[in-house]
Amino acid sequence: MTSPNDDRFDWTAAEADLSADAEVVDLAARRRKPTDSVKSFTVDLDDEADDQEADTPPPVDPPHVPAPSAFASVLAGKTATRRPIVPAWLRSRVDLVTAGRWAFSHYTHVSLYHLTRSPKYTLRLAWRAPFGVARVLGATVRWVSDAEGIPVRLAAVRREDAELYLKLSRQRDARVRWRGIVVTAVLLLGVPTVAVLMALAGSWQRWAILAGAVALLGLAGTPKDKPLLDVAAVTPRARKLSADVVTRAFLAAGLCKVDDPITFPMPIMRDGPGWRAVVDLPYTTTADKAIKRRTELAAGLDLDEVQVWPERVRGTSGSARRLSLWVADEDPYAKPSGLWPLIDRGSVDIFAPFPFGQDQRGRPIPLLLMFTSLLVGAIPRMGKTFAARLPVLAAALDPIVELHVYDGKGGQDWRAFERIAHRAGYGVRDEIVEALVEDLRALVVDMNRRYDTISTLPPDLCPESKVTREIAEKRSLKLWPVLVAIDEFQRYSGHPVHGDEIVSLLTELCKVGPSVGIMILLATQKPDGKAVPTDLRDNIGTRFALKTMTWQSSEAVLGAGSYPAGYDSSRFQRAHKGVGILLGADDSGAVEEAVTVRTNFAKTAHVETVVARALALRQKAGTLTGHAIGQAPEQTTSAGDILLDDILTVVSATEPKVWSETVVARLAELRPDVYGGWEPAQLAAALKPHRIPVGRQVWGTDPTTGKGANRKGIHRDDITNAVTERNRRRKAG
Ligand SMILES: Nc1ncnc2c1ncn2[C@@H]1O[C@H](COP(=O)(O)OP(=O)(O)OP(=O)(O)O)[C@@H](O)[C@H]1O
């Protein structure tokens, strides 16, 4: 895969300029007079020193360096940064491919456009041919009669200059004579020649000559303001950057002043489908400030902001005030995005980045999911599901990754994964939600086991105390990567009974799971604090916000502080499907600055293709498990069973009968996330499947009043019997 860094800018020139800048600063400092503040650095050592310091403050500038000789300057010139012989765009495969693709599609379009209009053009030529004849005849007559000389001869007549007039007339007579001879000769020779040729020619040749003559005469008869061909492509409004245009934009955006302007450390140049200007802001202005003023910069450039991309230049060639401004020729997201490159061939190493989309300049943007989690949020129909499926498709193409796929909507979008997923669930029917809860509970238990296993591994095998590919491939260790993908997450997190537990289990998994290979992917069309509580969101390392309605929803996905930092997904247009702000995914997996990405395209038919390939890979590797091979989840504790065990925990053997209200109060204390808010009626409903009677009247004492009373309650023996029965059933298989 092409690394996104392949065609990054060559900043060597910038470095050279930086050092030049540094010299300028030093020289300026050297010229400055010592100030009072400089004097205040002096220390009273003794009187003598004191006196000295009063006269000569300690030097703060470096010692004087003599100006270089002319010869040294010549040598220095030899070390100057050389501009590349082959332009950057020709050396970049991506730029070349972009240009090649554009040329191919453009000329194909233009050719087809004109081809379909060829009958219209033929009729147009035929209609214009008689006008062409008239024009040719008129031009010939004017030429033979020396019409161009008429104004001069008339001027001679007006000035009554007989001598000049006679001279001009003689010249005209001579011209008319020889031009008349030429025309007569052409007619005498040409007409019979054409007639003979026509007589000798075959019928198609005659037609060809006729067509050629009509075409030529038609072209001759074409008025200047009505060209023969229609316009096949309207060139979009592109802004060619120049120093003046850029300076005006920065002035308009209030990022510099006329007497303190921006400077250009390198020439403005063509970069991909747009222009790039690198500017140094005044010393008092940061590049981050300029990024936040993107809209104002766009206004200053008189462009839509979707074409304007300010970026900070980092590293040794950068500076906190150095900004790279890329201006696209046209809306970079108005075109359809390319297909996901792994649809028909290729596999994935989940420990490495995989293709996800392209940035505004068409450079590939990879995504690394290993050791992180991903949150995708958007309003409906903006490409959330399409975006969320890409990482799952990538994981599917690595046969060691165990997939757990849930879709709260239950449509067709995720059905294909059933064939390879270890666990899969569609919709929000009770049994599906319960299965999800059980799956997550089991994963939390497994996560702890994974940590135990890792802690026993020798340091040479596990140097960083986290899963590596080498470890993950050892099936006996059971440390293979696990991806839990949940689309329409708001339908599960908002579940009245299990929602809170689902959120708390996922928070735990996002918090602690990544190091041991557990990845979580959540997608929601309701990105707010209710659907994805802050505690859960804050533990998700990578976030992708497609179009949202408000900047608050954008922040709900990208995290607090993203809006003031200049990232707002509500600014995308409805036409920008699959375009979003990706935060926290550079190729090392570290949380980095946000990039705007247009995801690669993979519709449901493509998903089927990839899943078929993933199935073959998994069959070959022998890694198909669970749902994919019809294996039900291992018989672990079910929700109801936990309840039975929990009741035995909170009701001791010395209490044979307890009021239901006492039991729910104690359960809520034991597991507030599961039983918080339970009423006796809910307890009754939960115990119903175990055939435990809860309508019995039980004698007890109210702890607040100290009075005894008969109220609805349970018998501990009923619970013990149900547990014995359950254990017997389990043993019997
Ligand atoms: N990268 C893309 N490029 C072009 N079109 C895209 C892209 N991604 C998605 N789309 C288009 O956007 C439409 C909506 O996509 P998708 O089903 O993923 O939306 P959604 O946000 O999941 O909607 P919902 O919430 O209703 O399920 C799709 O029909 C698809 O054609």
The ligand as an SDF file (V2000), in Angstrom:
LIG
                    3D

 31 33  0  0  0  0  0  0  0  0999 V2000
  -17.7190    6.9120    0.3610 N   0  0  0  0  0  0  0  0  0  0  0  0
  -18.8720    7.1220   -0.2490 C   0  0  0  0  0  0  0  0  0  0  0  0
  -18.9000    7.6870   -1.4570 N   0  0  0  0  0  0  0  0  0  0  0  0
  -20.0590    7.9210   -2.0940 C   0  0  0  0  0  0  0  0  0  0  0  0
  -21.2720    7.6080   -1.5940 N   0  0  0  0  0  0  0  0  0  0  0  0
  -21.3120    7.0390   -0.4060 C   0  0  0  0  0  0  0  0  0  0  0  0
  -20.1240    6.7580    0.3470 C   0  0  0  0  0  0  0  0  0  0  0  0
  -20.4750    6.1930    1.5110 N   0  0  0  0  0  0  0  0  0  0  0  0
  -21.8170    6.1130    1.4940 C   0  0  0  0  0  0  0  0  0  0  0  0
  -22.3180    6.6170    0.3500 N   0  0  0  0  0  0  0  0  0  0  0  0
  -23.7300    6.6890   -0.0380 C   0  0  0  0  0  0  0  0  0  0  0  0
  -24.4750    7.1870    1.0480 O   0  0  0  0  0  0  0  0  0  0  0  0
  -25.6520    6.4150    1.2110 C   0  0  0  0  0  0  0  0  0  0  0  0
  -25.9340    6.2760    2.6850 C   0  0  0  0  0  0  0  0  0  0  0  0
  -24.8980    5.4770    3.2620 O   0  0  0  0  0  0  0  0  0  0  0  0
  -25.1360    4.6350    4.5880 P   0  0  0  0  0  0  0  0  0  0  0  0
  -26.1660    3.5910    4.3960 O   0  0  0  0  0  0  0  0  0  0  0  0
  -23.8110    4.1840    5.0740 O   0  0  0  0  0  0  0  0  0  0  0  0
  -25.6970    5.7740    5.5110 O   0  0  0  0  0  0  0  0  0  0  0  0
  -26.0250    5.6840    7.0210 P   0  0  0  0  0  0  0  0  0  0  0  0
  -25.4930    6.9260    7.6180 O   0  0  0  0  0  0  0  0  0  0  0  0
  -25.5680    4.3980    7.6130 O   0  0  0  0  0  0  0  0  0  0  0  0
  -27.5900    5.7470    6.9880 O   0  0  0  0  0  0  0  0  0  0  0  0
  -28.5790    5.1220    8.0590 P   0  0  0  0  0  0  0  0  0  0  0  0
  -28.2520    5.7720    9.3490 O   0  0  0  0  0  0  0  0  0  0  0  0
  -29.9190    5.4810    7.5090 O   0  0  0  0  0  0  0  0  0  0  0  0
  -28.2960    3.6490    8.0420 O   0  0  0  0  0  0  0  0  0  0  0  0
  -25.4080    5.0800    0.5360 C   0  0  0  0  0  0  0  0  0  0  0  0
  -26.5060    4.7070   -0.2070 O   0  0  0  0  0  0  0  0  0  0  0  0
  -24.2060    5.2840   -0.3380 C   0  0  0  0  0  0  0  0  0  0  0  0
  -24.5410    5.1800   -1.6930 O   0  0  0  0  0  0  0  0  0  0  0  0
  1  2  1  0
  2  3  1  0
  2  7  2  0
  3  4  2  0
  4  5  1  0
  5  6  2  0
  6  7  1  0
  6 10  1  0
  7  8  1  0
  8  9  2  0
  9 10  1  0
 10 11  1  0
 11 12  1  0
 11 30  1  0
 12 13  1  0
 13 14  1  0
 13 28  1  0
 14 15  1  0
 15 16  1  0
 16 17  2  0
 16 18  1  0
 16 19  1  0
 19 20  1  0
 20 21  2  0
 20 22  1  0
 20 23  1  0
 23 24  1  0
 24 25  2  0
 24 26  1  0
 24 27  1  0
 28 29  1  0
 28 30  1  0
 30 31  1  0
M  END
$$$$
